[in-house]
Amino acid sequence: MIDQLQRVKEISGAGLDAMPEEVVSGCRPVVLRGAASNWPFVREASRSDEAAVVYLDRFYNGRPVNTVVGPSSERGRFFYRPDSKEMNFQSAPQLLSNVLKGLLQQRSSSQPLGVAMQAVSAPDCLPGLEEENPNPLVPPGTHARVWIGNAVTVAPHFDVADNIACVMAGRRRFILFPPDQTPNIYPGPIDVTPANVPISMVSLDEPDLERFPLYREALAAALVAELQPGDAIYIPYLWWHGVQSLGGFNVLMNYWWNRDELGAQHPYGALLHLAYVLYSDMPPEHRQAWRMLYDHYVFQTGGDPMQALDAPHRYYPRKLEPEDVAELKDALRNLLGR
């Protein structure tokens, strides 16, 4: 099914000294082939996984990093448990060097654990890495985050920021959906999420089209891209994207930034509090993307958004008590600067 999806537009990224304006203004994903191919990190990783580990270890300052581990029975899919909103993985702080060694050992296992260190702050944990691998495609002051793991799948989700992701080692597949497909990918609960935003409840590998019939429309609008070491992809603000790591050892560096002040204030929090007044000064394409989320969760233009979900995964709004209303008013007053 993935083979039948439309491909993301590609341009040559080699030698670029800035992000082409037409990429950002186009508001659609773009693959920049070879954008990071001359980075020392990519050159070391192309020699071997072991060389990539040695290279990363050279910068590591010993600060523990959050590490996600899922049982082999889940085949690398980080998701909810079938009987509750609890996650099917465990997370705990670990030493990055130890996890890297474990990943190399897991490569020989016929049933490896799903392992990932996600959004590791480069300046906080790997000082000097950014300086040795500078990225001219992002605004000044934008810092890198490093994603390391084996063959795992992250369900489609969105970022409240523009995003460039650069593959350092291994291969990654991105499946992307425009914001207007929000109702068709069946977003899950908003109160308990794997990483602070909802995820699609439909399996990327084995979508159940009888249970999730509108997903056919989402697939018709979906885009797919496979990245090799040195390739990068631009993912626009609020575009849904699922990510599949396709080998036993993978490293990616990504960069998030906002083009408007309001975006930096994380309007997803406003979505949860129904403070729509914050959107009046947004760029039109951003307002349209948020409109789709409100239509789905708040106005329910496609019907009950929880209907297709198992009972343990549904969101049940609770009645606001007077003290809740007072707290909400205070939060909005502070947010609006009044």
Number of C-alpha atoms within 10 A of each C-alpha: 9 14 7 11 16 16 17 19 14 14 13 13 22 15 12 15 12 12 16 11 8 9 17 17 9 10 17 19 26 21 25 25 20 22 25 26 22 13 16 17 23 21 18 19 23 17 11 12 20 15 15 23 21 14 16 18 15 13 15 19 14 13 12 15 20 15 20 18 18 22 17 14 11 14 15 25 22 23 22 19 13 13 10 13 20 16 16 17 19 13 15 10 12 16 15 25 18 9 18 24 12 12 23 16 12 18 16 10 9 8 13 20 21 25 29 27 22 17 17 21 16 18 15 12 19 22 15 14 19 15 9 11 14 13 23 14 17 19 15 9 7 14 17 25 21 21 19 23 26 25 23 24 23 19 23 23 22 23 19 20 20 21 21 23 22 31 26 30 27 24 22 24 18 21 23 28 27 21 21 18 22 24 23 20 23 24 22 23 22 16 15 17 16 18 8 13 18 20 24 23 20 20 15 19 11 8 15 12 11 8 11 16 15 15 21 14 13 20 20 13 15 21 22 21 21 19 24 17 25 27 24 28 25 22 26 26 26 22 25 26 24 20 20 21 24 17 15 22 24 25 27 24 22 20 21 19 20 17 14 12 10 14 19 12 14 14 18 17 12 17 17 13 13 15 15 13 10 16 17 10 12 15 12 10 13 18 13 14 18 20 17 19 21 18 16 21 21 15 14 15 13 11 12 12 21 19 10 15 17 11 14 14 22 19 16 10 7 6 7 10 8 9 9 11 11 11 11 16 13 13 14 17 11 10 13 10 7 7
